[in-house]
Amino acid sequence: MTLKNIVAAAFSLVLIAGSAMAGTIEIEDAYARAASPVAKSGAAFMHISNNGDVDDRLVAVKTDVARSPQLHTHIIEDGIAKMREVPEGFVIPAHGTTVLKRGGLHIMLIGLTKPFIQGETITLTLVFEKAGEITVVVPVDNERHDEMGMEMEGMKMDGDSMSNMDSAAPSN
């Protein structure tokens, strides 16, 4: 095995584990999920750390697994939880971590082009304002049930606010 093959294999293992690093940006604990194998949308979650001295910003996501990958958050309006696109992206603070999690900031994958099968992987290219593009291979884990990012107990979920998405969106 040549050194080039060893380096490529090691890099692939890091990506498959749901982690990646480029410059000062580090991606950890990434996973994706969809509500069912026939869902038309899914979501991805991860921890994004910035080990640099200057804030950065996740401004876009590219992928071939969805027609419209978007940066999203949940907001509460009149006691109703709603998902909203965040067109300005997510700040990744210097020497800090931004957590993309269910019920909070997340990557919404609208118009899936293939089913999210448990144990398979998808590829996302994260586009940062300063760090540029970082590609990460993200495991699909439809069985993972992390804590919700904000208190949802007793709140009404507004399906109408998701009219540009399908009703099979994952419960983020």
TAGIVEN-V230900 format. One record per residue. N is the residue number from 1. BURIAL is # if it has 9 or more other C-alpha atoms within 8 Angstrom, else .. D_CENTER is the distance of its C-alpha to the mean C-alpha in Angstrom with 2 decimals. Layout:
[[N & BURIAL & D_CENTER] [N & BURIAL & D_CENTER]]
//
This chain:
[[1 & . & 34.42] [2 & . & 34.16] [3 & . & 32.34] [4 & . & 30.07] [5 & . & 29.14] [6 & # & 28.60] [7 & . & 26.26] [8 & . & 24.29] [9 & . & 24.15] [10 & . & 23.08] [11 & . & 20.25] [12 & . & 19.10] [13 & . & 19.29] [14 & # & 17.08] [15 & # & 14.34] [16 & # & 14.88] [17 & # & 14.58] [18 & # & 10.87] [19 & # & 12.20] [20 & # & 13.35] [21 & # & 15.52] [22 & . & 17.08] [23 & . & 19.66] [24 & # & 18.78] [25 & # & 14.96] [26 & # & 13.71] [27 & # & 10.39] [28 & # & 11.00] [29 & # & 10.34] [30 & # & 7.17] [31 & # & 7.29] [32 & # & 6.78] [33 & # & 9.45] [34 & # & 11.82] [35 & # & 14.87] [36 & . & 17.31] [37 & . & 18.12] [38 & . & 19.36] [39 & # & 16.55] [40 & # & 15.95] [41 & # & 12.38] [42 & # & 9.37] [43 & # & 5.89] [44 & # & 2.95] [45 & # & 3.75] [46 & # & 5.88] [47 & # & 9.02] [48 & # & 9.91] [49 & # & 13.72] [50 & # & 16.27] [51 & # & 19.58] [52 & # & 21.39] [53 & . & 23.92] [54 & . & 22.31] [55 & # & 19.29] [56 & # & 16.65] [57 & # & 14.11] [58 & # & 10.77] [59 & # & 12.34] [60 & # & 10.72] [61 & # & 8.68] [62 & # & 11.05] [63 & # & 11.16] [64 & . & 14.08] [65 & # & 12.54] [66 & # & 12.29] [67 & # & 14.92] [68 & . & 12.95] [69 & # & 9.33] [70 & # & 9.13] [71 & # & 7.98] [72 & # & 9.16] [73 & # & 11.00] [74 & # & 13.70] [75 & . & 17.27] [76 & . & 20.57] [77 & . & 23.43] [78 & . & 26.73] [79 & . & 25.28] [80 & # & 22.85] [81 & # & 19.05] [82 & # & 17.44] [83 & # & 14.07] [84 & . & 14.37] [85 & . & 12.91] [86 & # & 13.01] [87 & . & 14.73] [88 & . & 15.67] [89 & # & 12.19] [90 & # & 11.41] [91 & # & 14.24] [92 & # & 13.89] [93 & # & 17.42] [94 & # & 19.95] [95 & # & 20.41] [96 & # & 17.60] [97 & # & 14.11] [98 & # & 11.38] [99 & # & 9.51] [100 & # & 6.27] [101 & # & 7.90] [102 & # & 9.61] [103 & # & 12.14] [104 & # & 10.80] [105 & # & 8.34] [106 & # & 4.95] [107 & # & 3.72] [108 & # & 6.88] [109 & # & 8.42] [110 & # & 12.09] [111 & # & 15.01] [112 & # & 13.97] [113 & . & 16.46] [114 & . & 16.69] [115 & . & 16.35] [116 & # & 13.73] [117 & . & 16.37] [118 & . & 16.23] [119 & . & 16.43] [120 & . & 15.60] [121 & # & 12.90] [122 & # & 10.91] [123 & # & 10.76] [124 & # & 8.36] [125 & # & 10.31] [126 & # & 9.05] [127 & # & 12.06] [128 & # & 13.58] [129 & # & 16.80] [130 & . & 18.79] [131 & # & 17.23] [132 & . & 16.70] [133 & . & 14.49] [134 & # & 12.81] [135 & # & 12.09] [136 & # & 10.39] [137 & # & 11.22] [138 & # & 8.88] [139 & # & 11.09] [140 & # & 11.17] [141 & # & 12.34] [142 & # & 13.54] [143 & . & 15.99] [144 & . & 14.01] [145 & . & 14.91] [146 & . & 13.68] [147 & . & 15.42] [148 & # & 14.50] [149 & . & 13.52] [150 & . & 16.73] [151 & . & 19.99] [152 & . & 20.01] [153 & . & 23.41] [154 & . & 25.99] [155 & . & 23.78] [156 & . & 24.00] [157 & . & 20.96] [158 & # & 21.73] [159 & . & 21.02] [160 & . & 22.87] [161 & . & 20.39] [162 & # & 17.96] [163 & . & 20.66] [164 & . & 18.63] [165 & . & 16.43] [166 & # & 17.95] [167 & . & 19.13] [168 & # & 17.27] [169 & # & 13.85] [170 & # & 12.30] [171 & . & 13.54] [172 & . & 10.80]]
//
